[in-house]
């Protein structure tokens, strides 16, 4: 398996336009030879951002079902490196990301691009899947 630092540095600092959340997740896991389906219930990498703009609730409903088809369930209180996460912030916004370690995860945000963020006071893991 590729080293965590090498995997993360490849993406950190890239713009959201280059790597919106689902594209980041798919690319990251593809680099680990874990291939994601190209389509799930009508959502693809090509139309993902349209769903995000027009019907965020429907998109996350589909995304949570999609997550259930991947890997195995992971305890949100005992995360492992490379777990696939759904995170909710204090404003009830939902993000997806990849657990790195020490309460850090890799994600992509519209105005911040790909970055490392922290699980803690302002956000919490609401779903996790063990991918490796």
C-alpha positions in Angstrom: 0.0 0.0 0.0 1.2 3.5 -0.8 2.4 5.6 2.2 -0.2 7.9 3.7 1.9 11.1 3.3 2.6 10.4 -0.3 -1.1 9.8 -1.0 -2.2 12.9 0.7 0.4 15.4 -0.6 -0.7 14.5 -4.1 -4.1 16.2 -3.5 -3.6 18.8 -0.8 -3.9 22.4 -2.2 -5.7 21.4 -5.4 -8.7 23.5 -6.2 -12.3 22.3 -5.6 -12.8 22.7 -9.4 -10.1 20.1 -10.0 -11.2 17.8 -7.2 -14.8 18.2 -5.9 -15.5 15.9 -3.0 -16.7 12.8 -4.9 -13.9 13.2 -7.5 -11.3 13.4 -4.7 -12.7 10.3 -3.0 -12.8 8.3 -6.2 -9.3 9.4 -7.3 -7.8 8.7 -3.9 -9.2 5.2 -3.7 -8.4 4.5 -7.3 -4.8 5.2 -6.4 -5.1 2.5 -3.8 -6.5 0.1 -6.5 -10.0 0.3 -5.0 -12.3 1.0 -7.9 -15.6 2.8 -7.4 -18.7 2.2 -9.6 -19.0 5.0 -12.3 -22.7 5.4 -11.6 -25.0 4.8 -8.7 -28.8 5.6 -8.8 -28.2 8.1 -11.6 -25.4 10.0 -10.0 -22.1 10.1 -11.8 -18.9 12.1 -11.5 -20.1 14.1 -14.5 -23.5 15.1 -12.9 -22.5 15.1 -9.2 -22.1 18.9 -8.9 -25.5 19.5 -10.5 -27.1 17.3 -7.9 -25.2 19.2 -5.2 -26.5 22.5 -6.5 -30.1 21.5 -7.2 -31.0 18.8 -4.7 -28.4 18.3 -1.9 -30.7 16.3 0.3 -31.4 13.8 -2.5 -27.7 13.6 -3.3 -26.8 12.8 0.3 -29.5 10.2 0.5 -28.1 8.5 -2.5 -24.5 8.9 -1.3 -25.3 7.2 2.0 -26.9 4.3 0.2 -23.8 4.2 -2.1 -21.5 4.2 0.9 -23.3 1.1 2.3 -22.3 -0.8 -0.9 -18.6 -0.1 -0.3 -16.1 -1.8 2.0 -17.4 -2.8 5.5 -19.0 -0.8 8.3 -16.5 1.0 10.5 -17.1 2.1 14.0 -17.2 6.0 14.0 -15.4 6.0 17.3 -12.6 3.7 16.2 -11.6 5.0 12.8 -8.7 3.5 10.7 -6.5 5.2 8.2 -8.2 5.3 4.7 -11.8 4.9 6.1 -14.4 6.6 3.9 -16.2 9.2 6.0 -19.4 11.3 6.0 -18.9 14.3 8.3 -21.5 16.8 9.5 -20.5 20.3 10.7 -22.2 22.4 13.3 -24.4 24.0 10.6 -25.6 20.5 9.5 -23.7 20.6 6.3 -22.4 17.2 5.2 -19.0 16.5 3.7 -17.3 13.3 2.6 -13.7 12.6 3.2 -10.9 10.1 3.9 -9.7 9.5 7.4 -5.9 10.0 7.7 -5.1 9.7 11.4 -5.2 11.5 14.8 -8.7 12.9 14.0 -7.6 14.4 10.7 -9.3 13.8 7.4 -8.8 14.7 3.8 -11.7 16.6 2.1 -12.5 19.2 -0.5 -14.4 22.4 0.2 -15.8 24.9 -2.4 -13.8 27.9 -1.1 -10.8 26.0 0.4 -10.1 23.3 -2.1 -8.5 20.0 -1.0 -7.3 20.2 2.6 -6.8 18.4 5.8 -9.5 19.1 8.4 -10.1 17.9 11.9 -12.8 15.9 13.6 -13.8 17.6 16.8 -15.7 20.5 18.3 -17.1 21.9 15.0 -17.9 18.6 13.1 -18.5 15.0 13.7 -18.4 11.7 11.8 -21.9 10.4 11.0 -21.0 7.4 8.8 -17.8 5.5 8.2 -16.8 2.6 5.9 -13.6 0.6 6.1 -12.1 0.5 2.6 -8.7 -1.1 3.3 
